[in-house]
Amino acid sequence: MNVKRLVGVLLVVFLLAACRFEAAPDAESRLEAQAGSWGLNIGFFDESYASGSTTVATDGNNIETAYSTYNVGSGCLDIRVKKWSGSSWTNVGSDLSGSSTRGVISCYAFNPSLALDASGNPVVAWDEETASGTNIYVQRFNGTDWENLTPLGLAGSNDLERTSQRPSLALDSSGNPVVAWDEYDGSGTNIYVQRFDGTNWIPIGVNLGNPGATARNPSLALDRSDNDKPVVSWVEDSGKLQVQKYNGANWESVGSALDWSLRGQYAKSSVALDSAGNPTIAWESDDGSDFNIYVRRFDASTNTWANVGSGVLSVSSVADSDAQSPSLVLDSSGNPIVAWQEFLGDGNSWNIYVQRFTGGAWLNVGSTPDTPVDPVLTSYYE
């Protein structure tokens, strides 16, 4: 299937009845995917013991998804990658685990982040709890087998309190992976960014985060117009959403920090760059009564963030409706497309919504899929 032939193609993968388990779930979870203006349903697969940690990628010709799945034999969560053949989903190699020594308390391989190289082969990063702490693992599929790259983060620390989590992965123009993640080092949590040079992971600048603040949930994009320099967004417990770009020597703030609030939780953000390298960001925040999705675009001429349209996305007018977990991509004209999940305030209903900003307004992209959670948008092709 050539996705480039489809006008306005996007892809969303989500889970029904999904959760992060402490033990084996009792029932199957259903993974489902749709593309286009919800006009092309590329099927679903009933996957025993699939968890709520899912990601998706496409290069215009291939569509692949990675997610956590329960390994009945080991009692652990592994990472599974599947590819859409045009008529069905097939496994890409074997299931992934970064370490042969699994955690003594639990053994989660979780939070996968996925990208496809120029040949359509997947590269996936995830975090995994092992006996030596929680680390970041990256593997690359060579067309036949998975190749294990050197682990990132706190591998070998032998301290279960030290954690490296929530990776965000992108591939540079040469196909080398770049990963951002948050890491607790025993005194605080900061954002780290490294690039793989073919042999080793090379730090990109110093770790990110303000002194005394806890920094989490990075989102990474590479500026193709500026030698693949990374742009990273993350949230801090100070109530600030930070966006910074690496200038080749140092990290620089992109405009002023933005505000967020999520009632004690850590908000998710999603950053994307247009062809000129200007970032657009979507994030979740609490306005005091409801959670909403906020979208702003950076104006380099004024060094400020400007609302995209109203700047606020929330479909339901019901009190206590909550919009969360945004995922953002830009179309070929730089217009944002955002997917998010929204609780309808009726006690049991979640829906996924997808809207595209065009003609000065946010418009729905097709109809609403039924009661999923955790949407993920991948690259947009026309």
ZITA-V67675 format. One record per helix or strand of 3 or more residues. SS is the DSSP state (alpha for helix, beta for strand). FROM is the first residue (numbers start at 0). TO is the last residue. If there is no record, write none. Layout:
# ZITA-V67675
SS_FROM_TO ; SS_FROM_TO
This chain:
# ZITA-V67675
alpha_2_4 ; beta_10_15 ; beta_28_34 ; beta_39_46 ; beta_49_57 ; beta_62_70 ; beta_75_83 ; beta_88_90 ; beta_108_115 ; beta_121_129 ; beta_132_140 ; beta_145_147 ; beta_162_170 ; beta_176_183 ; beta_188_195 ; beta_200_202 ; beta_214_222 ; alpha_223_225 ; beta_228_235 ; beta_239_245 ; beta_250_252 ; beta_268_272 ; beta_278_285 ; beta_290_298 ; beta_303_312 ; beta_321_329 ; beta_335_342 ; beta_349_357 ; beta_360_363
